[in-house]
């Protein structure tokens, strides 16, 4: 029998903490297993999307053997770092090797030791101070108070001893969320038997006919409230040792998988694009497409920070139907976070991202790297053909031709500290620019770095070409909101002005008006 197993529910590939404590629990694999079981197992498997992460709890109860059972979620974990945080929720941008260590996930001995000290480890409850726990459920999006009332009726008829705890918890202001806990075996089995008996009867009482897919997740939401009721009764009995830990919510848990070339004979092009400068990078991409040779293939990797899904969709649409183009995305910020480089200045992070490309694209030997705020006026394949035998170099304004093997050796092997790598990267890129002899004759590319830029000044050089390419994208109207540095200025709404981001006033307003 294993000492402690913490099952981490997921429905898609994500970063996995690899040790003997955390057990990946992919929904599709659990469903396949349960479909081979008895009638109760099949009932659960067929309603996997409705039970949500409770399906993992059911599977662990029926299939796994341990002294302590714990549950997490691919975006939500307990903070095991023991830093004494009193808050209910900690937000983190990425789950990776660095943050896993920072929040104590890699310290198996500490986690097991904590589990052995207590009967239950539960989340720090969220102080829903404006209204009650019952009100929060009744007014939640896609939730129906009738479902919670049905569960209370089941408690009244089948488990009347829980009614005082249910009334106390639901009328209170402290909410247990996310179905996260660590529990001693005996308690876990008793809790699971009680929980799934109630939810099974809920199906017979309510049925959820006519509910949308989101509304049909009611059993998962009800499980959260039932855990609060069960824990409240356990606390009232006074015979159990219960600890509370903050929940860590990760915004992004996608694994960092190195990219391989899309074509064996493609022109490798890395294009810088950040969320606040997406429109200008789209213009650069448009100019690349406009001057491309139909007989050549182009392997484009868009790399940068905070490029949202809407922007990614717009970029992908630009090459849709073009069989000689491949376009993919690389989150440079995710890699910088894992390397501990997010504290660096923006310029340092940009330099760091360029010299770190070999670690994120293991099979690329060399490539062109295009900067922000530029326009290609010739075929990128010509620049590549004329440069790939004499790397590294700046081959045109805003265009670098880099040898990834030498970059990896100099910046990824010889210097690992983020600060050192960034400083050396800035020096390296500065030297390439200094050694650039300029462009004679027809300009193959143009960089917009001066005071006059075409999105702000219609009579500046190359403005007509820039606007022609901009009009081929879906960003032409947005460009008027960009400053001369090429960054989008966000227009503040009245709500943002009255309730600034991060303020207590904004937090209170959101809780008051949330439905």
C-alpha distance (Angstrom), angle and dihedral (degrees) to the residues before:
residue distance angle dihedral
X1 . . .
X2 3.79 . .
X3 3.79 118.1 .
X4 3.82 100.9 -135.1
X5 3.79 132.6 0.6
X6 3.79 122.2 -177.2
X7 3.80 109.0 -167.8
X8 3.81 114.7 -150.1
X9 3.81 112.3 -155.8
X10 3.80 119.8 -145.0
X11 3.78 139.5 158.9
X12 3.82 98.2 -163.6
X13 3.82 139.8 30.6
X14 3.79 111.5 -67.4
X15 3.78 141.1 156.4
X16 3.81 109.5 -69.0
X17 3.78 126.6 -152.4
X18 3.79 101.1 -133.4
X19 3.80 112.9 -147.7
X20 3.80 140.0 95.8
X21 3.82 94.5 -86.9
X22 3.81 103.5 54.9
X23 3.80 115.8 62.6
X24 3.84 118.3 -166.8
X25 3.81 110.1 -130.3
X26 3.82 111.2 -167.5
X27 3.81 111.5 -166.6
X28 3.82 95.3 -138.5
X29 3.81 91.5 54.5
X30 3.81 92.6 48.2
X31 3.80 91.2 49.6
X32 3.82 91.3 50.5
X33 3.81 90.0 50.6
X34 3.81 95.4 47.6
X35 3.80 93.1 47.7
X36 3.82 86.6 66.2
X37 3.81 91.6 54.8
X38 3.80 136.9 78.0
X39 3.80 127.7 -58.7
X40 3.81 92.7 -84.2
X41 3.81 91.0 52.2
X42 3.80 91.3 50.1
X43 3.81 90.7 48.6
X44 3.81 89.3 56.1
X45 3.81 94.8 43.8
X46 3.80 92.2 52.2
X47 3.81 89.5 54.0
X48 3.79 97.4 43.2
X49 3.81 94.4 128.2
X50 3.80 91.0 50.9
X51 3.79 96.9 49.7
X52 3.83 91.1 44.8
X53 3.84 111.3 -176.1
X54 3.82 90.0 -6.3
X55 3.81 85.4 79.7
X56 3.81 87.6 68.3
X57 3.81 89.9 50.8
X58 3.81 90.5 51.7
X59 3.80 91.4 48.6
X60 3.82 92.3 49.6
X61 3.81 90.8 47.9
X62 3.80 92.8 51.8
X63 3.81 102.7 33.0
X64 3.81 112.6 23.1
X65 3.80 131.7 74.3
X66 3.81 121.5 -150.8
X67 3.79 142.5 132.7
X68 3.80 91.7 -126.6
X69 3.81 127.6 26.9
X70 3.78 123.9 -157.2
X71 3.78 135.8 176.2
X72 3.77 134.7 -152.0
X73 3.77 137.3 160.8
X74 3.79 130.6 -127.6
X75 3.83 88.8 -105.0
X76 3.82 100.4 28.0
X77 3.80 127.5 62.0
X78 3.78 136.5 155.5
X79 3.79 116.4 -100.4
X80 3.81 101.0 -115.9
X81 3.80 94.6 173.9
X82 3.84 92.7 101.4
X83 3.79 92.4 -140.4
X84 3.78 91.8 145.5
X85 3.80 96.7 -110.8
X86 3.81 111.8 169.8
X87 3.81 98.5 -168.2
X88 3.80 123.0 106.5
X89 3.80 97.5 -134.9
X90 3.80 134.7 31.1
X91 3.79 118.1 -168.7
X92 3.79 119.8 -148.0
X93 3.78 127.7 177.5
X94 3.82 101.6 -140.9
X95 3.78 139.0 18.9
X96 3.80 108.4 -143.2
X97 3.80 141.1 126.6
X98 3.81 93.1 -70.2
X99 3.81 97.3 48.2
X100 3.81 92.0 40.9
X101 3.80 88.5 59.1
X102 3.82 92.7 42.2
X103 3.81 92.4 55.8
X104 3.80 93.5 44.7
X105 3.81 99.3 -108.8
X106 3.80 92.7 130.5
X107 3.82 95.4 51.5
X108 3.81 99.0 89.0
X109 3.79 94.4 171.5
X110 3.80 92.4 55.0
X111 3.83 93.9 47.0
X112 3.81 93.3 48.5
X113 3.79 90.1 46.0
X114 3.81 91.0 53.5
X115 3.81 91.8 48.7
X116 3.80 91.5 51.4
X117 3.82 91.7 53.0
X118 3.81 94.9 58.8
X119 3.77 142.3 43.8
X120 3.80 91.7 -142.5
X121 3.80 134.5 14.2
X122 3.81 109.0 -162.0
X123 3.80 134.3 174.2
X124 3.78 120.1 -88.3
X125 3.83 98.6 -99.2
X126 3.78 117.7 -111.9
X127 3.81 111.5 -115.2
X128 3.80 102.1 -129.1
X129 3.78 90.0 -176.4
X130 3.80 99.0 165.7
X131 3.80 97.3 62.5
X132 3.81 140.1 -1.2
X133 3.81 129.4 -81.2
X134 3.82 88.6 -110.0
X135 3.82 91.5 51.9
X136 3.79 90.8 49.4
X137 3.81 91.5 55.6
X138 3.81 94.0 42.8
X139 3.80 91.6 53.0
X140 3.80 98.1 38.7
X141 3.78 119.6 120.1
X142 3.84 111.8 -97.2
X143 3.84 90.5 5.8
X144 3.81 127.8 115.2
X145 3.79 125.0 -154.6
X146 3.81 88.3 -146.2
X147 3.81 89.0 68.9
X148 3.80 92.8 54.3
X149 3.81 90.1 44.7
X150 3.81 88.8 53.5
X151 3.81 90.1 53.6
X152 3.81 90.1 50.1
X153 3.81 89.4 52.1
X154 3.82 89.2 52.4
X155 3.80 89.9 51.6
X156 3.79 90.1 49.7
X157 3.80 93.1 52.8
X158 3.82 101.9 34.4
X159 3.81 106.9 22.2
X160 3.84 107.2 22.8
X161 3.81 91.3 160.2
X162 3.82 87.6 71.9
X163 3.82 96.0 55.9
X164 3.84 96.7 89.7
X165 3.81 90.4 51.1
X166 3.81 90.5 45.9
X167 3.80 92.0 52.2
X168 3.80 92.6 46.5
X169 3.79 93.9 47.9
X170 3.81 98.4 43.1
X171 3.81 93.4 46.6
X172 3.79 90.9 48.2
X173 3.78 131.1 84.4
X174 3.82 102.3 -126.3
X175 3.78 113.6 95.1
X176 3.81 126.8 -165.6
X177 3.79 109.9 -149.9
X178 3.80 144.0 -177.6
X179 3.83 100.3 30.3
X180 3.81 90.9 -99.4
X181 3.79 121.6 150.5
X182 3.80 146.0 127.6
X183 3.79 115.2 -137.7
X184 3.79 142.2 177.9
X185 3.80 113.0 -105.1
X186 3.82 98.0 -110.6
X187 3.79 93.3 49.7
X188 3.79 92.4 43.6
X189 3.79 92.7 54.9
X190 3.81 92.2 47.0
X191 3.81 92.2 47.4
X192 3.82 93.8 47.0
X193 3.79 93.0 49.6
X194 3.83 90.2 50.6
X195 3.82 94.7 43.8
X196 3.79 98.9 48.1
X197 3.81 92.9 43.3
X198 3.82 89.1 57.6
X199 3.80 94.5 45.3
X200 3.81 92.5 47.3
X201 3.79 89.8 54.6
X202 3.81 89.6 46.0
X203 3.81 88.5 64.3
X204 3.79 90.3 54.4
X205 3.81 92.3 49.0
X206 3.82 101.6 41.3
X207 3.79 109.7 17.9
X208 3.83 91.4 -173.0
X209 3.81 92.9 -124.4
X210 3.79 111.1 179.8
X211 3.80 94.4 17.5
X212 3.79 119.8 139.2
X213 3.81 120.2 -122.0
X214 3.82 90.1 -95.9
X215 3.81 92.6 47.8
X216 3.80 91.4 49.7
X217 3.81 89.0 66.2
X218 3.80 86.7 78.4
X219 3.85 93.9 114.7
X220 3.81 89.8 60.6
X221 3.81 91.9 49.6
X222 3.80 92.0 44.8
X223 3.80 88.8 52.0
X224 3.82 88.9 61.5
X225 3.81 91.3 54.2
X226 3.79 92.6 44.4
X227 3.80 90.2 53.7
X228 3.81 88.7 54.8
X229 3.80 91.0 50.5
X230 3.81 92.8 46.8
X231 3.81 93.0 47.5
X232 3.82 91.7 47.1
X233 3.80 90.0 56.5
X234 3.80 90.9 45.9
X235 3.81 90.4 52.7
X236 3.81 91.7 49.3
X237 3.79 91.0 55.1
X238 3.80 89.0 60.8
X239 3.80 95.7 -153.1
X240 3.78 98.7 105.1
X241 3.79 136.2 75.8
X242 3.80 109.2 -129.1
X243 3.81 126.7 -177.3
X244 3.79 128.8 -169.7
X245 3.80 125.8 -145.8
X246 3.82 130.9 -177.8
X247 3.78 118.8 -107.1
X248 3.81 117.8 -122.0
X249 3.81 112.7 -144.6
X250 3.81 114.0 -160.3
X251 3.78 118.3 -156.2
X252 3.81 95.2 -157.9
X253 3.80 126.5 25.5
X254 3.81 100.7 162.4
X255 3.81 112.0 136.6
X256 3.80 117.6 -110.1
X257 3.79 100.0 -117.4
X258 3.83 117.1 178.6
X259 3.80 114.1 -119.8
X260 3.80 122.5 -124.4
X261 3.83 126.2 -153.8
X262 3.80 113.6 -80.6
X263 3.83 92.6 -148.9
X264 3.79 131.4 32.4
X265 3.81 90.0 -140.5
X266 3.79 100.9 29.2
X267 3.80 128.3 131.3
X268 3.82 103.1 -113.8
X269 3.82 110.9 -137.7
X270 3.80 126.1 176.0
X271 3.81 113.0 -163.7
X272 3.81 121.9 -164.8
X273 3.82 113.1 -133.6
X274 3.80 127.5 163.6
X275 3.77 128.2 -174.9
X276 3.79 94.1 -109.4
X277 3.81 92.8 47.9
X278 3.80 102.3 37.1
X279 3.81 94.6 122.6
X280 3.81 93.9 57.9
X281 3.80 92.4 47.0
X282 3.80 88.5 50.5
X283 3.81 89.0 56.2
X284 3.82 89.3 51.5
X285 3.80 89.5 50.2
X286 3.80 90.6 48.9
X287 3.80 90.9 53.1
X288 3.80 90.1 50.3
X289 3.80 90.8 52.0
X290 3.81 93.2 45.3
X291 3.82 93.1 56.1
X292 3.81 97.6 38.5
X293 3.80 122.0 123.7
X294 3.81 110.8 -120.3
X295 3.82 88.7 -142.4
X296 3.82 93.8 57.4
X297 3.78 129.8 72.2
X298 3.80 123.7 -132.8
X299 3.79 124.7 -153.7
X300 3.81 105.3 -162.1
X301 3.80 122.8 -171.1
X302 3.81 114.6 -172.8
X303 3.80 108.5 -154.4
X304 3.78 131.6 179.0
X305 3.79 144.6 87.7
X306 3.81 133.7 -53.8
X307 3.79 98.9 -6.2
X308 3.80 102.9 163.8
X309 3.80 128.5 -140.4
X310 3.81 92.9 -102.8
X311 3.80 91.4 56.1
X312 3.80 91.5 45.4
X313 3.79 89.8 53.0
X314 3.82 91.0 50.9
X315 3.81 91.8 49.9
X316 3.81 91.8 48.2
X317 3.80 90.8 49.4
X318 3.81 89.6 58.6
X319 3.82 91.7 66.3
X320 3.79 96.5 34.5
X321 3.80 111.3 132.6
X322 3.81 92.8 14.0
X323 3.79 104.1 118.1
X324 3.79 94.0 -169.7
X325 3.82 92.1 60.4
X326 3.79 131.1 78.3
X327 3.80 118.0 -175.9
X328 3.81 124.6 -172.6
X329 3.79 137.3 161.0
X330 3.79 133.7 -122.5
X331 3.80 121.8 -166.3
X332 3.80 103.2 -140.4
X333 3.79 90.6 179.9
X334 3.81 91.1 61.3
X335 3.78 91.0 54.9
X336 3.82 91.6 44.7
X337 3.80 90.0 51.9
X338 3.80 92.7 52.8
X339 3.81 90.3 47.4
X340 3.81 91.7 49.3
X341 3.81 92.8 -115.3
X342 3.81 101.9 125.2
X343 3.80 91.7 95.3
X344 3.81 89.9 63.6
X345 3.80 121.1 99.1
X346 3.78 118.2 -91.3
X347 3.80 92.5 -105.2
X348 3.79 91.3 50.0
X349 3.80 91.4 48.9
X350 3.80 90.7 51.3
X351 3.81 91.3 51.7
X352 3.82 89.9 43.9
X353 3.82 90.0 52.4
X354 3.81 93.3 53.1
X355 3.81 96.8 50.9
X356 3.82 91.1 41.8
X357 3.81 94.2 56.7
X358 3.84 92.1 98.4
X359 3.82 90.5 62.8
X360 3.78 91.3 52.6
X361 3.82 95.6 43.7
X362 3.78 105.5 38.9
X363 3.81 99.2 176.9
X364 3.81 100.2 47.7
X365 3.81 111.7 102.9
X366 3.81 96.8 -169.7
X367 3.79 140.7 -19.1
X368 3.79 149.7 178.0
X369 3.81 114.8 -99.4
X370 3.80 117.8 -157.0
X371 3.78 121.2 -158.2
X372 3.79 130.1 -143.1
X373 3.82 124.5 -85.8
X374 3.79 98.1 28.5
X375 3.77 142.3 119.4
X376 3.79 127.7 -143.9
X377 3.81 113.3 -140.7
X378 3.80 97.4 179.8
X379 3.79 139.2 39.0
X380 3.81 112.5 -68.6
X381 3.81 87.6 -143.6
X382 3.83 90.1 63.9
X383 3.80 91.4 51.5
X384 3.78 88.9 49.1
X385 3.80 95.5 47.8
X386 3.80 91.7 49.6
X387 3.80 94.6 47.6
X388 3.79 111.3 35.3
X389 3.80 94.7 85.5
X390 3.82 94.5 57.0
X391 3.79 108.3 44.9
X392 2.97 140.1 -156.3
X393 3.78 104.9 35.5
X394 3.77 145.6 121.8
X395 3.78 101.4 -109.9
X396 3.82 98.9 -178.4
X397 3.79 139.4 -4.1
X398 3.78 106.5 -56.4
X399 3.82 93.0 -2.2
X400 3.81 123.4 110.6
X401 3.80 126.2 -172.6
X402 3.81 107.8 -155.3
X403 3.80 137.3 -173.3
X404 3.81 105.6 -137.2
X405 3.81 94.5 -162.5
X406 3.80 93.5 59.4
X407 3.81 91.3 41.2
X408 3.78 90.7 54.3
X409 3.78 92.7 48.9
X410 3.80 95.3 46.6
X411 3.79 101.6 38.8
X412 3.81 108.4 20.3
X413 3.80 102.0 37.1
X414 3.79 105.1 28.7
X415 3.83 97.1 41.2
X416 3.77 120.5 29.7
X417 3.81 102.8 165.3
X418 3.81 110.3 100.5
X419 3.81 95.5 -136.1
X420 3.81 93.1 50.0
X421 3.79 92.9 45.7
X422 3.81 92.4 49.4
X423 3.81 93.8 49.2
X424 3.78 92.8 48.5
X425 3.81 90.0 44.9
X426 3.80 91.7 55.4
X427 3.81 90.2 50.6
X428 3.81 91.5 47.6
X429 3.82 94.0 50.4
X430 3.80 91.5 44.1
X431 3.82 89.6 54.0
X432 3.82 91.5 51.5
X433 3.80 90.1 52.3
X434 3.82 91.8 46.6
X435 3.81 91.1 51.5
X436 3.80 92.5 50.1
X437 3.81 107.9 111.4
X438 3.76 94.8 -155.8
X439 3.78 129.5 -117.3
X440 3.78 125.7 -71.5
X441 3.76 126.5 -163.6
X442 3.79 117.7 -0.4
X443 3.81 108.5 16.8
X444 3.85 109.3 -122.5
X445 3.82 90.9 -162.2
X446 3.78 141.2 7.0
X447 3.80 129.4 -147.0
X448 3.79 120.0 -156.4
X449 3.80 105.0 -146.2
X450 3.80 103.8 130.0
X451 3.77 133.8 91.4
X452 3.81 91.2 -91.8
X453 3.79 113.5 63.1
X454 3.83 126.3 172.6
X455 3.80 96.2 -120.2
X456 3.83 88.9 57.9
X457 3.81 102.8 29.0
X458 3.81 121.0 41.3
X459 3.82 94.8 -165.4
X460 3.82 98.1 53.8
X461 3.83 119.6 112.0
X462 3.81 115.3 -74.2
X463 3.81 92.0 7.4
X464 3.81 92.0 130.8
X465 3.82 92.3 53.5
X466 3.78 91.6 45.4
X467 3.81 93.6 50.1
X468 3.81 91.2 46.1
X469 3.80 90.1 57.0
X470 3.81 92.1 41.4
X471 3.80 90.0 55.9
X472 3.81 89.3 57.4
X473 3.82 89.3 62.2
X474 3.80 131.3 64.9
X475 3.81 90.5 -116.6
X476 3.82 101.8 73.3
X477 3.82 94.4 107.3
X478 3.81 93.2 44.7
X479 3.80 93.8 57.8
X480 3.81 92.3 78.1
X481 3.81 87.9 67.7
X482 3.82 92.4 57.1
X483 3.80 121.3 101.3
X484 3.79 123.3 -134.5
X485 3.82 89.5 -93.0
X486 3.79 88.7 63.5
X487 3.80 97.3 -109.3
X488 3.77 127.0 129.0
X489 3.80 116.8 -111.6
X490 3.79 110.5 -143.1
X491 3.80 114.9 -138.6
X492 3.79 108.7 -132.7
X493 3.78 117.5 -131.5
X494 3.79 121.7 -139.4
X495 3.82 88.1 -104.9
X496 3.81 90.9 55.0
X497 3.79 91.0 50.0
X498 3.81 94.2 49.1
X499 3.81 94.6 38.7
X500 3.85 108.5 31.4
X501 3.81 121.0 -154.8
X502 3.82 111.7 -86.3
X503 3.81 95.2 14.0
X504 3.81 124.2 132.5
X505 3.80 86.9 -127.5
X506 3.82 91.0 59.7
X507 3.81 92.8 46.1
X508 3.80 91.9 51.8
X509 3.81 92.1 46.5
X510 3.80 92.7 51.7
X511 3.79 91.8 50.4
X512 3.80 92.4 46.9
X513 3.79 96.3 50.2
X514 3.81 99.8 32.2
X515 3.77 115.3 120.9
